[in-house]
Amino acid sequence: MTNMVRRMPAANDPVAPYYYEAERVAIRRGHDDVIGNHFKWWFVDHCAGRITAAQAWESPEWQAFLDAKKTKPPSTN
């Protein structure tokens, strides 16, 4: 399986408002990094239109992801 990189949506893309909302939340939470990028697309794919990005950040699903990242040993590659 290859690791697909998703690019920032174009301004006229229907998901753009959700993506940028999630970006603002991730940056406010101190994650202008890989975790923040993962959050943006996770939010677009799973939550957009149902809850706000701030609510998604506090959701049990996202918190479980963050907890797993904190306890995961660093890669040895």
PEHUBEL-V466408 format. One record per residue. N is the residue number from 1. PSI is psi in whole degrees, -180 to 180 (none if undefined). OMEGA is omega in whole degrees, 0 to 359 (NA if undefined). BURIAL is + if it has 16 or more other C-alpha atoms within 10 Angstrom, else -. Layout:
{{N;PSI;OMEGA;BURIAL} {N;PSI;OMEGA;BURIAL}}
This chain:
{{1;137;179;-} {2;156;179;-} {3;107;183;-} {4;130;177;-} {5;125;178;-} {6;135;183;-} {7;160;176;-} {8;136;181;-} {9;154;175;-} {10;157;183;-} {11;-32;182;-} {12;4;178;-} {13;137;181;-} {14;-24;180;-} {15;-8;185;+} {16;-46;181;-} {17;-37;179;-} {18;-41;179;+} {19;-48;182;+} {20;-31;174;+} {21;-46;179;+} {22;-36;178;+} {23;-44;179;+} {24;-43;180;+} {25;-46;180;+} {26;-43;180;+} {27;-43;178;-} {28;-29;180;-} {29;7;176;-} {30;22;182;-} {31;70;172;+} {32;60;187;-} {33;-160;181;-} {34;-41;179;-} {35;-44;178;-} {36;-40;179;+} {37;-42;178;+} {38;-41;179;-} {39;-44;181;+} {40;-49;183;+} {41;-33;175;+} {42;-45;179;+} {43;-48;179;+} {44;-44;184;+} {45;-31;190;-} {46;-21;190;-} {47;-23;187;-} {48;132;179;+} {49;-13;179;-} {50;-45;179;-} {51;167;179;-} {52;165;178;-} {53;-37;178;+} {54;-41;177;+} {55;-39;180;-} {56;-40;180;+} {57;-38;181;+} {58;-3;183;-} {59;151;178;-} {60;-36;180;-} {61;-47;182;-} {62;-39;179;+} {63;-37;177;-} {64;-40;176;-} {65;-47;180;-} {66;-42;179;-} {67;-41;179;-} {68;-37;179;-} {69;-34;180;-} {70;-34;185;-} {71;-10;181;-} {72;131;178;-} {73;150;179;-} {74;152;179;-} {75;145;179;-} {76;13;181;-} {77;none;NA;-}}
